[in-house]
Amino acid sequence: MNYKSLDTSKTYLITGAAGFIGFYLSKQLLEKGCKVIGIDNINDYYDVNLKYERLEKLKPFENFTFIKGDISDKELIMKTFEENKPNIVVNLAAQAGVRYSIENPDVYIQSNIIGFYNILEACRYNPVEHLVYASSSSVYGSNKKVPFEETDFVDNPVSLYAATKKSNELMAHTYSHLYKIPATGLRFFTVYGPMGRPDMAYFGFTDKYFKGEPVKIFNNGDFANDLYRDFTYVDDIVEGIERLLSNPPSGVNEAGEKAAQHTVFNIGNNNPEKLMTFIWALEKALTNALGREVEFEKVFEPIKPGDVPATYASTEKLQEAVDFKPSTTIEEGLQRFADWYVEYYKVK
Ligand SMILES: NC(=O)c1ccc[n+]([C@@H]2O[C@H](COP(=O)([O-])OP(=O)(O)OC[C@H]3O[C@@H](n4cnc5c(N)ncnc54)[C@H](O)[C@@H]3O)[C@@H](O)[C@H]2O)c1
C-alpha cells in the first residue's frame, strides 16, 4: 500500500465548514496543524444554532479563517481562491436531503449545480493540487446489485438531489479532463453522529421522543422487507477523507492508459442494517444515556417517493487506495450520539 499521509503544510479550503461533516473535517485538520479556510452560508435548512455552535468550537484555532458566504456567488468564490490560494479544496457545501428536494428543487440547483460549477471554475483559474467533493450514495438510486460498487451503472437517480450529485461527478470529470484538475468524488453513505443533522431520521426520532410525540417510520412496518441502510459514523467519514486528501488520482486507468485525473470512492460502512435494527439500537443508546427504559411510540407509514430500498457500500476501492474501511458499529456510534444529545439539550 503506497499512499501519502496528510500534508500539514498545505492550506485547505473547506466549503460547508459549519455543516455536520465539514465541521468534523475542519476540526481534525486544525488539530493536526493545517491551515483551514472555511466557507458556509449558514442557511436555515435546519437549526442554525447548531451551525454556530460548531463554528464556536473551530474559532479557538489560530489557523482557522471563516468566511460567511454562498458558493453560488461566483465573485466571492473567485476572490476567496485568489486571496487564500488553497492547495487542496474540499467541497461539502450543498443542499442535502432527498425528501426536501421534492418540495424545494430550486435551492438544489443553486447550491449543488451553480455552486459546484463556481468551485470548478475557481479551480480552473487558481490551480489546486486536489479537489475533493461530496457526492452521495443516492446516485445508486434503486440499483438492486449489492454491494454498490463505484463501477456500477448510476444513471437512474430517483430524486433531484441524487441527480445533482451525479451531475457533480460528470462536471468534475469534464473539468479534470479539460483543465487538469485532479478531482475525487466521495459517495457518502448515511452519515450520523453527535452534532449531526436534525433533518435525518435518527435525530428526528430522538426529538420526537422527547416531545412526547410518536415517530413516523416510512418502511410499511414490514420488518421482513425493511429498508436497509449502510449507516456510517462521522469519524469514519473524516478518516476516509483525510487519508484521500494527499492522494489525488494518478491519471492512469486500470488498463494503464492515460485518463482524466478524476475518480469516485464510496465511503460507507460495508455493513447495512435494517432500519428497525437501527431504531432499536437508538432506543437502547438513549436508555443507557438516561438510565431508564426508552421505547418510541411508532407509527408505520408507506415508503416515501425518492427513498431507496437499500444502500450498501463496497469499500474495496477505498481500502485498496488508502488502507481504510469504516468500522464503527451502530451501537458505539449511536451511544456517542445519545450521550451528546442528552447533554446538549439537557433532556431527562
Ligand atoms: N450526512 C450524510 O448522510 C450525507 C450523505 C451523502 C452525502 N452527503 C453530502 O455531504 C456534504 C456534507 O453534508 P452534511 O451532512 O455535513 O450536511 P450539512 O447540511 O450539515 O452541511 C452542509 C453545509 O453547507 C452549507 N451550505 C449549503 N449550501 C451552501 C451554499 N450555497 N453556500 C455555502 N454554504 C452552503 C450549509 O449551511 C451547511 O452548513 C453535502 O454535500 C451532502 O450532500 C451527506
The ligand as an SDF file (V2000), in Angstrom:
LIG
                    3D

 44 48  0  0  0  0  0  0  0  0999 V2000
  -24.7540   13.3780    6.0280 N   0  0  0  0  0  0  0  0  0  0  0  0
  -24.9860   12.4340    5.1170 C   0  0  0  0  0  0  0  0  0  0  0  0
  -25.5440   11.3700    5.4220 O   0  0  0  0  0  0  0  0  0  0  0  0
  -24.5570   12.6220    3.6870 C   0  0  0  0  0  0  0  0  0  0  0  0
  -24.6960   11.5300    2.7990 C   0  0  0  0  0  0  0  0  0  0  0  0
  -24.3160   11.6880    1.4680 C   0  0  0  0  0  0  0  0  0  0  0  0
  -23.7830   12.8910    1.0460 C   0  0  0  0  0  0  0  0  0  0  0  0
  -23.6710   13.9370    1.9000 N   0  0  0  0  0  0  0  0  0  0  0  0
  -23.1140   15.1940    1.3860 C   0  0  0  0  0  0  0  0  0  0  0  0
  -22.0420   15.5940    2.2200 O   0  0  0  0  0  0  0  0  0  0  0  0
  -21.9610   17.0260    2.2760 C   0  0  0  0  0  0  0  0  0  0  0  0
  -21.9990   17.4760    3.7230 C   0  0  0  0  0  0  0  0  0  0  0  0
  -23.2260   17.0180    4.3070 O   0  0  0  0  0  0  0  0  0  0  0  0
  -23.6310   17.2900    5.8120 P   0  0  0  0  0  0  0  0  0  0  0  0
  -24.3600   16.0980    6.2860 O   0  0  0  0  0  0  0  0  0  0  0  0
  -22.4420   17.7880    6.5610 O   0  0  0  0  0  0  0  0  0  0  0  0
  -24.7030   18.4500    5.5850 O   0  0  0  0  0  0  0  0  0  0  0  0
  -24.8890   19.8680    6.3040 P   0  0  0  0  0  0  0  0  0  0  0  0
  -26.1700   20.4190    5.7590 O   0  0  0  0  0  0  0  0  0  0  0  0
  -24.7650   19.7090    7.7720 O   0  0  0  0  0  0  0  0  0  0  0  0
  -23.6590   20.6880    5.7790 O   0  0  0  0  0  0  0  0  0  0  0  0
  -23.6630   21.4470    4.5930 C   0  0  0  0  0  0  0  0  0  0  0  0
  -23.2590   22.8780    4.9580 C   0  0  0  0  0  0  0  0  0  0  0  0
  -23.1830   23.6050    3.7490 O   0  0  0  0  0  0  0  0  0  0  0  0
  -23.7730   24.8680    3.9340 C   0  0  0  0  0  0  0  0  0  0  0  0
  -24.2670   25.3060    2.6200 N   0  0  0  0  0  0  0  0  0  0  0  0
  -25.3190   24.7980    1.9180 C   0  0  0  0  0  0  0  0  0  0  0  0
  -25.4660   25.4530    0.7690 N   0  0  0  0  0  0  0  0  0  0  0  0
  -24.4620   26.3710    0.7230 C   0  0  0  0  0  0  0  0  0  0  0  0
  -24.0750   27.3570   -0.2160 C   0  0  0  0  0  0  0  0  0  0  0  0
  -24.7640   27.5210   -1.3540 N   0  0  0  0  0  0  0  0  0  0  0  0
  -23.0000   28.1230    0.0520 N   0  0  0  0  0  0  0  0  0  0  0  0
  -22.3080   27.9630    1.2150 C   0  0  0  0  0  0  0  0  0  0  0  0
  -22.6350   27.0620    2.1490 N   0  0  0  0  0  0  0  0  0  0  0  0
  -23.6990   26.2780    1.9020 C   0  0  0  0  0  0  0  0  0  0  0  0
  -24.8660   24.6650    4.9470 C   0  0  0  0  0  0  0  0  0  0  0  0
  -25.1550   25.8590    5.6670 O   0  0  0  0  0  0  0  0  0  0  0  0
  -24.2960   23.5690    5.8320 C   0  0  0  0  0  0  0  0  0  0  0  0
  -23.6850   24.1190    6.9830 O   0  0  0  0  0  0  0  0  0  0  0  0
  -23.1320   17.5200    1.4240 C   0  0  0  0  0  0  0  0  0  0  0  0
  -22.6430   17.7840    0.1330 O   0  0  0  0  0  0  0  0  0  0  0  0
  -24.0850   16.3560    1.3960 C   0  0  0  0  0  0  0  0  0  0  0  0
  -24.8970   16.3840    0.2440 O   0  0  0  0  0  0  0  0  0  0  0  0
  -24.0280   13.8270    3.2230 C   0  0  0  0  0  0  0  0  0  0  0  0
  1  2  1  0
  2  3  2  0
  2  4  1  0
  4  5  1  0
  4 44  2  0
  5  6  2  0
  6  7  1  0
  7  8  2  0
  8  9  1  0
  8 44  1  0
  9 10  1  0
  9 42  1  0
 10 11  1  0
 11 12  1  0
 11 40  1  0
 12 13  1  0
 13 14  1  0
 14 15  2  0
 14 16  1  0
 14 17  1  0
 17 18  1  0
 18 19  2  0
 18 20  1  0
 18 21  1  0
 21 22  1  0
 22 23  1  0
 23 24  1  0
 23 38  1  0
 24 25  1  0
 25 26  1  0
 25 36  1  0
 26 27  1  0
 26 35  1  0
 27 28  2  0
 28 29  1  0
 29 30  1  0
 29 35  2  0
 30 31  1  0
 30 32  2  0
 32 33  1  0
 33 34  2  0
 34 35  1  0
 36 37  1  0
 36 38  1  0
 38 39  1  0
 40 41  1  0
 40 42  1  0
 42 43  1  0
M  CHG  2   8   1  16  -1
M  END
$$$$
